[in-house]
Amino acid sequence: MELIAFQAQPSLQREGLPYWLFWFLLCIILLLVAFIFLRDKQLRVRLSSFLAGARRRSLLFRLKFQLKKESQKRGTLLRKLGEKAWDEDIPVQGSEFIRTELARLFEKRNAGQMEWKKAFAELEKLHQELQASIRLHGEKSKEKRTEKSPVDELMKRKKGEEKALKKTLGDRERERQVAEVRREKEEIKKKIDELEDALRDIDSEARTERRELERAIRHQERLKERIEHRLKDIEAQEETLFLSLGRLIEQSRVANQDLTGLYYEIDLVNNRISTLQHRIETLSGT
């Protein structure tokens, strides 16, 4: 009864600060912090300097990113300028070595492209031979299995006949019939063995041809990849030479109507690069 009475007593209310008092104290603390900030001039200066430095660093980062993009655009335009001068055979002083190297690379690229086409055609041929081999051996195997199917059915019937005849052993005529069925089974078994040997030969020949063709395909694929890597290397060298030729033409400002548009675009990019560099130097204090 005492236990029941004890449990029936209402739980004591938890003691603690009222919510309104908590928020009141928090507001006082915030007011004190604001008051200290307003009175402390050095704190305001340091905070302002920190925020200004963060903004300056963020702006510098954006400006450097824009400068990188404009520099890449300038390089692209200079390469186009060099390609245009090469295609139109526009002469410029000091470009003899570049033109000689470009002519040599173009010969190498043309030879490499012919080699790649030959490797690709050979690869396609090998793939066709592989598919033809798979199809041919599949047809041979199917033909032998079709030929074997009725022989298997005949063997099942003979086994059934033998089983039925064995139930009536004692009759000499039945025994003779059983012996005859067994001889027929042996002949059928020989035929089945021949057909199974033929199927194994077909499967073995198919595996051998497939391995040889797949080995040849892997070799040809590696050859094609090597040619592709070589062509990419030639292309990279050509781009470097076109860039050098474009720089020479930009410096010389060769008078040619076909280059006017590219000159205009390059001048615009150069102006943007100059403006960005000036802003970066000003913000960096250099």
Protein Blocks (a to p, Z undefined) as FASTA:
>chain_A
ZZmmmmmpccdddddddfklmmmmmmmmmmmmmmmmmmmmmlmmmmmmmmmmmmmmmmmm
mmmmmmmmmmmmmmmmmmmmmmmmmmnopacehilmmmmmmmmmmmmmmmmmmmmmmmmm
mmmmmmmmmmmmmmmmmmmmmmmmmmmmmmmmmmmmmmmmmmmmmmmghiaklmmmmmmm
mmmmmmmmmmmmmmmmmmmmmmmmmmmmmmmmmmmmmmmmmmmmmmmmmmmmmmmmmmmm
mmmmmmmmmmnopacfklmmmmmmmmmmmmmmmmmmmmmmmmnoZZ
